[in-house]
Amino acid sequence: MFRTLLAASLLALASCAAAPDAPTTTSTRQDTWNEAALAEVSSYAQSQKTTGFLIIQDGKTLAKHYWPLPDDAASRTFRANFVHGEQHDGALREDVASQQKSLVALLIGIGVDAGLIDIERPVSDYIGSRWSNATPFQEREIKVRHLLEMNSGLKEDLSFDAAAGTKFFYNTPAYAFLKQVLEKASGQKLWIISQLWLTKISNMHSTGWEQRPAVFADVGNPTGLVTTPEDLAIMGEIILNRGRKSNGARIISEAQLDAIFAPTSTNPAYGRLWWLNDSSYSINVGANAPRREGRLIPSAPRDTLSALGAQDRKLFVVPSMKLIVVRTGQAAPDRDFNEKLWQLLMKAAPQH
């Protein structure tokens, strides 16, 4: 009962402030950006099977494009698996794959602020034992922190591989237990928590959780975060505003934001379910992913924060430039999409 009341109190406090406006959607551009180069950025994005593309700098929309899916077999499959409707302006509501992880990181941080979650406690303290296929002792060593940092030490089948906190492995089935942690800690369902703590009070009205189709039944994460480019941009604005809505009402503490974006010991290019760009090397997604020297995206600013999902879903937040870039759609044909996009963006950006 206490937890339910606390969650309701959080909603009441957040509701006291006026709802913020969505990101500006006019075509006005700052004079300091190169118009021709911006057009080149958008043209490149369109050529890469993009459905939604936003560039927002210091609250002003520099580019906003929604392109329809072509009528081909691959696009029809994409629509069946990932698309959950279309907005009046042509924006698709898409299951944005692993970008959901970055939103969950914010929810966990909000739960910590509320005193409901302690990431240093074992996962089993919240959801009970035998949630994994490790031994009881091995499982007890896995803390909430380890699921956030992708170093639980579990394989995808949830069996033991390494001691918790010693090895980075991008493990979606293990991550998914954070949703249960949120529910058990708060006494509410995930969709309610998301609204009470973040989406509804931030005007992310097109964002919600949906059951995924049967093709995803065995991936260990059966619910998808469905959203739009503009809602993702609102999440980016909260980051730029150091945890506050545009009207000043606080969503998450600065201390929790700093913790989310601190590099982890097992992968300096990864924080708590967000990708970082200020490290000497990175370890990517995949079993036995090799260490790669240099920054995650060499052409992007060092302070770039990234919420990334399969099919090349992107939310880039650059505090030093007050910049938000969102890309949704199908997988880009250019496998060096991130680097090429940022080369073009930096060409268009103000030159200092």
C-alpha positions as CSV (number, residue, x, y, z in Angstrom):
1,M,0.0,0.0,0.0
2,F,2.8,2.4,0.9
3,R,4.4,1.9,-2.5
4,T,1.2,2.4,-4.3
5,L,0.6,5.7,-2.4
6,L,4.1,6.8,-3.0
7,A,3.7,6.2,-6.8
8,A,0.5,8.2,-6.7
9,S,2.2,11.0,-4.8
10,L,4.8,11.2,-7.5
11,L,2.1,11.7,-10.1
12,A,0.4,14.3,-8.0
13,L,3.6,16.3,-7.5
14,A,4.4,16.1,-11.2
15,S,0.9,17.1,-12.2
16,C,1.1,20.4,-10.2
17,A,3.3,21.9,-12.9
18,A,1.9,22.9,-16.3
19,A,2.4,20.4,-19.0
20,P,5.4,21.2,-21.3
21,D,5.1,21.9,-24.9
22,A,6.3,19.2,-27.4
23,P,9.5,20.0,-29.3
24,T,9.1,22.9,-31.7
25,T,8.1,21.6,-35.1
26,T,8.4,24.6,-37.4
27,S,10.9,24.7,-40.2
28,T,12.8,27.7,-38.8
29,R,16.5,27.1,-38.8
30,Q,19.3,28.9,-37.0
31,D,21.4,31.1,-39.3
32,T,24.6,29.6,-37.9
33,W,23.7,26.2,-39.5
34,N,24.6,25.6,-43.1
35,E,21.3,25.2,-45.0
36,A,22.8,23.3,-47.9
37,A,24.6,20.9,-45.6
38,L,21.5,20.4,-43.5
39,A,19.6,19.4,-46.7
40,E,22.4,17.0,-47.5
41,V,22.0,15.4,-44.0
42,S,18.3,14.9,-44.6
43,S,18.8,13.6,-48.1
44,Y,21.2,11.0,-46.7
45,A,18.8,10.0,-44.0
46,Q,16.0,9.5,-46.5
47,S,18.2,7.3,-48.7
48,Q,18.8,5.0,-45.7
49,K,15.2,3.7,-45.3
50,T,14.4,6.2,-42.7
51,T,10.8,6.8,-41.7
52,G,11.3,9.6,-39.2
53,F,14.1,12.2,-38.8
54,L,14.4,15.1,-36.5
55,I,17.2,17.6,-35.7
56,I,16.5,19.9,-32.8
57,Q,19.0,22.4,-31.5
58,D,18.4,24.5,-28.5
59,G,14.7,23.9,-28.7
60,K,14.4,24.8,-32.4
61,T,13.6,22.3,-35.1
62,L,16.2,22.4,-37.9
63,A,14.8,19.4,-39.7
64,K,11.6,17.3,-39.5
65,H,10.8,14.6,-42.0
66,Y,8.4,11.7,-42.1
67,W,8.8,9.4,-45.1
68,P,6.3,6.6,-45.9
69,L,7.3,3.0,-46.0
70,P,7.7,1.7,-49.6
71,D,5.4,-1.0,-50.8
72,D,7.8,-3.9,-50.9
73,A,8.1,-7.2,-49.1
74,A,10.7,-6.1,-46.6
75,S,8.7,-3.0,-45.7
76,R,5.5,-5.0,-45.3
77,T,7.3,-7.3,-42.9
78,F,8.7,-4.3,-41.0
79,R,5.2,-2.8,-40.8
80,A,3.7,-6.1,-39.4
81,N,6.4,-6.5,-36.8
82,F,7.2,-2.9,-35.7
83,V,4.5,-0.4,-36.7
84,H,1.6,0.2,-34.4
85,G,-0.3,3.0,-36.2
86,E,0.3,6.4,-37.9
87,Q,0.0,9.9,-36.5
88,H,-2.0,12.6,-38.3
89,D,1.3,14.2,-39.5
90,G,2.5,11.0,-41.0
91,A,4.8,9.9,-38.2
92,L,4.7,6.2,-37.5
93,R,4.3,4.7,-34.0
94,E,7.1,2.2,-34.0
95,D,8.4,-0.5,-31.6
96,V,11.8,1.1,-31.2
97,A,13.5,-2.1,-30.1
98,S,16.3,-1.6,-27.6
99,Q,15.7,2.1,-27.2
100,Q,13.3,0.9,-24.6
101,K,16.3,0.1,-22.4
102,S,17.3,3.7,-22.2
103,L,13.8,4.7,-21.0
104,V,13.8,1.9,-18.5
105,A,17.1,3.3,-17.2
106,L,15.4,6.6,-16.5
107,L,12.5,4.7,-14.7
108,I,14.9,2.9,-12.5
109,G,16.7,6.2,-11.7
110,I,13.3,7.7,-10.8
111,G,12.6,4.7,-8.6
112,V,15.9,5.2,-6.8
113,D,15.0,8.9,-6.2
114,A,11.7,7.7,-4.7
115,G,13.5,5.3,-2.4
116,L,11.8,2.3,-4.0
117,I,14.8,0.7,-5.6
118,D,18.4,0.1,-4.4
119,I,20.5,-1.0,-7.3
120,E,23.1,-2.5,-5.0
121,R,20.6,-5.1,-3.8
122,P,20.3,-8.5,-5.5
123,V,17.7,-8.8,-8.2
124,S,16.2,-11.7,-6.3
125,D,15.3,-9.4,-3.4
126,Y,12.7,-7.9,-5.7
127,I,11.5,-10.7,-7.9
128,G,12.3,-13.8,-5.9
129,S,14.8,-16.6,-6.5
130,R,15.2,-19.0,-9.4
131,W,14.7,-16.3,-12.0
132,S,17.9,-17.4,-13.7
133,N,19.5,-20.7,-14.6
134,A,22.5,-20.0,-12.4
135,T,23.0,-21.7,-9.1
136,P,21.3,-20.0,-6.1
137,F,24.7,-18.6,-4.9
138,Q,25.6,-17.3,-8.4
139,E,22.2,-15.7,-8.8
140,R,22.3,-14.1,-5.4
141,E,25.5,-12.2,-6.5
142,I,23.6,-10.5,-9.4
143,K,22.5,-7.0,-8.4
144,V,20.1,-4.7,-10.1
145,R,23.2,-2.7,-11.1
146,H,24.5,-5.6,-13.1
147,L,21.4,-5.8,-15.3
148,L,21.7,-2.0,-15.9
149,E,25.4,-2.3,-16.9
150,M,25.0,-5.5,-19.0
151,N,27.5,-7.4,-16.9
152,S,25.2,-9.8,-15.1
153,G,27.6,-12.7,-16.0
154,L,24.7,-14.6,-17.6
155,K,24.4,-16.1,-21.0
156,E,21.3,-15.4,-23.1
157,D,19.7,-18.6,-21.8
158,L,20.3,-17.2,-18.3
159,S,22.9,-19.8,-17.4
160,F,26.1,-18.8,-15.6
161,D,29.1,-17.6,-17.7
162,A,31.2,-15.3,-15.5
163,A,31.1,-13.7,-12.1
164,A,28.7,-10.7,-11.9
165,G,30.3,-7.4,-12.7
166,T,33.3,-8.9,-14.5
167,K,32.3,-9.2,-18.2
168,F,30.2,-7.0,-20.5
169,F,27.7,-8.9,-22.6
170,Y,24.7,-7.2,-24.1
171,N,22.0,-9.5,-22.8
172,T,18.5,-8.6,-23.6
173,P,16.8,-11.5,-21.8
174,A,18.6,-10.6,-18.6
175,Y,17.9,-6.9,-19.0
176,A,14.1,-7.7,-19.3
177,F,14.0,-8.6,-15.6
178,L,14.4,-4.9,-14.8
179,K,10.7,-4.5,-15.8
180,Q,9.8,-7.0,-13.1
181,V,12.0,-5.1,-10.6
182,L,10.1,-1.9,-11.4
183,E,6.7,-3.6,-11.0
184,K,7.6,-5.4,-7.8
185,A,9.3,-2.3,-6.2
186,S,6.4,0.0,-7.1
187,G,3.4,-2.3,-6.8
188,Q,2.2,-1.2,-10.2
189,K,2.2,-2.5,-13.8
190,L,5.0,-1.3,-16.1
191,W,2.6,0.7,-18.3
192,I,1.2,2.5,-15.3
193,I,4.7,3.3,-13.8
194,S,5.8,4.6,-17.2
195,Q,2.9,7.0,-17.3
196,L,3.0,8.1,-13.7
197,W,6.7,8.6,-13.6
198,L,7.6,9.8,-17.1
199,T,5.6,9.6,-20.3
200,K,2.2,11.1,-19.3
201,I,3.7,13.9,-17.2
202,S,6.2,14.8,-20.0
203,N,3.6,14.9,-22.8
204,M,5.0,11.7,-24.4
205,H,1.4,10.8,-25.2
206,S,2.2,8.6,-28.2
207,T,4.5,6.3,-26.1
208,G,3.4,3.0,-24.5
209,W,4.1,-0.6,-24.1
210,E,2.7,-3.2,-26.6
211,Q,2.8,-7.0,-26.7
212,R,5.1,-8.0,-29.5
213,P,4.0,-10.3,-32.4
214,A,4.8,-14.0,-32.3
215,V,8.0,-13.5,-34.3
216,F,9.5,-12.1,-31.1
217,A,8.1,-14.7,-28.8
218,D,11.4,-16.4,-27.9
219,V,13.7,-13.4,-27.5
220,G,13.1,-13.1,-23.8
221,N,11.6,-9.6,-24.0
222,P,8.0,-9.9,-25.3
223,T,6.9,-6.3,-24.7
224,G,8.0,-3.4,-27.0
225,L,8.2,0.3,-26.4
226,V,6.1,1.9,-29.1
227,T,6.7,5.6,-29.7
228,T,7.2,8.4,-32.2
229,P,10.2,10.6,-33.1
230,E,8.7,13.6,-31.3
231,D,8.2,11.6,-28.1
232,L,11.8,10.4,-28.3
233,A,12.9,14.0,-28.7
234,I,11.0,14.9,-25.5
235,M,13.1,12.2,-23.7
236,G,16.2,13.8,-25.2
237,E,15.0,17.2,-23.9
238,I,14.7,15.9,-20.4
239,I,18.4,14.8,-20.6
240,L,19.4,18.2,-21.9
241,N,17.5,19.9,-19.2
242,R,19.3,17.9,-16.6
243,G,16.3,15.9,-15.5
244,R,13.6,18.5,-15.8
245,K,10.7,19.1,-18.1
246,S,10.8,22.2,-20.3
247,N,8.6,24.0,-17.7
248,G,11.2,23.3,-15.0
249,A,9.4,20.5,-13.1
250,R,11.8,17.8,-12.1
251,I,11.5,14.3,-13.4
252,I,14.7,12.7,-12.3
253,S,17.6,14.0,-10.1
254,E,20.8,15.2,-11.5
255,A,22.6,12.6,-9.3
256,Q,20.7,9.8,-11.0
257,L,21.4,11.2,-14.5
258,D,25.1,11.4,-13.7
259,A,25.0,7.8,-12.5
260,I,23.2,6.7,-15.7
261,F,25.8,8.3,-17.9
262,A,28.9,7.2,-16.0
263,P,31.1,4.7,-17.9
264,T,31.0,1.2,-16.5
265,S,34.1,-0.8,-15.5
266,T,33.4,-3.5,-18.1
267,N,32.7,-1.3,-21.1
268,P,33.6,2.4,-20.9
269,A,31.4,3.1,-23.9
270,Y,28.3,2.0,-21.9
271,G,26.6,3.5,-18.9
272,R,23.4,2.2,-17.5
273,L,21.5,1.2,-20.6
274,W,22.8,4.2,-22.6
275,W,25.8,4.3,-25.0
276,L,28.6,6.8,-24.4
277,N,31.1,8.3,-26.8
278,D,34.0,9.5,-24.6
279,S,36.1,6.4,-24.3
280,S,39.3,5.0,-25.7
281,Y,37.6,1.7,-26.7
282,S,34.2,0.1,-26.9
283,I,32.7,-3.4,-26.8
284,N,29.6,-3.7,-29.0
285,V,26.6,-6.0,-29.1
286,G,27.0,-9.7,-29.7
287,A,28.5,-12.8,-28.2
288,N,32.2,-12.5,-27.9
289,A,32.1,-9.0,-29.4
290,P,35.7,-7.8,-29.8
291,R,37.1,-4.8,-28.2
292,R,37.3,-1.9,-30.7
293,E,39.8,0.8,-30.2
294,G,38.6,4.4,-30.4
295,R,35.3,6.1,-29.7
296,L,32.0,4.5,-30.5
297,I,31.3,7.2,-33.2
298,P,34.5,9.0,-34.0
299,S,32.9,11.9,-35.8
300,A,30.4,12.6,-33.1
301,P,31.1,15.0,-30.2
302,R,32.7,13.3,-27.2
303,D,29.7,14.0,-25.0
304,T,27.2,12.3,-27.3
305,L,24.7,10.1,-25.4
306,S,23.0,7.5,-27.4
307,A,19.8,5.4,-27.0
308,L,20.2,2.8,-29.8
309,G,17.8,0.1,-31.0
310,A,17.8,-2.5,-33.7
311,Q,16.9,-1.4,-37.2
312,D,19.1,1.6,-36.7
313,R,16.7,3.5,-34.3
314,K,18.7,6.4,-32.9
315,L,18.3,9.1,-30.2
316,F,21.4,11.2,-30.0
317,V,21.7,13.8,-27.3
318,V,24.7,16.2,-27.3
319,P,24.7,18.5,-24.2
320,S,27.6,20.6,-25.4
321,M,25.6,21.5,-28.6
322,K,22.1,21.5,-27.0
323,L,21.4,19.1,-29.9
324,I,18.9,16.2,-30.3
325,V,18.9,13.9,-33.3
326,V,16.2,11.2,-33.8
327,R,16.1,8.6,-36.5
328,T,13.5,5.8,-36.9
329,G,12.8,3.4,-39.6
330,Q,14.2,0.2,-41.2
331,A,17.8,-0.9,-40.9
332,A,20.0,1.5,-42.9
333,P,21.7,-0.1,-46.0
334,D,24.9,1.8,-45.1
335,R,26.4,-0.3,-42.3
336,D,28.6,2.7,-41.3
337,F,25.4,4.8,-40.9
338,N,26.3,6.4,-37.5
339,E,29.7,7.7,-38.7
340,K,28.4,8.9,-42.1
341,L,25.5,10.7,-40.5
342,W,27.7,12.5,-38.0
343,Q,30.2,13.5,-40.6
344,L,27.4,15.2,-42.4
345,L,25.9,16.7,-39.3
346,M,29.3,18.2,-38.2
347,K,29.7,19.6,-41.7
348,A,26.3,21.4,-41.3
349,A,26.9,22.5,-37.7
350,P,28.1,25.9,-36.7
351,Q,31.9,26.1,-37.2
352,H,33.9,27.5,-34.3
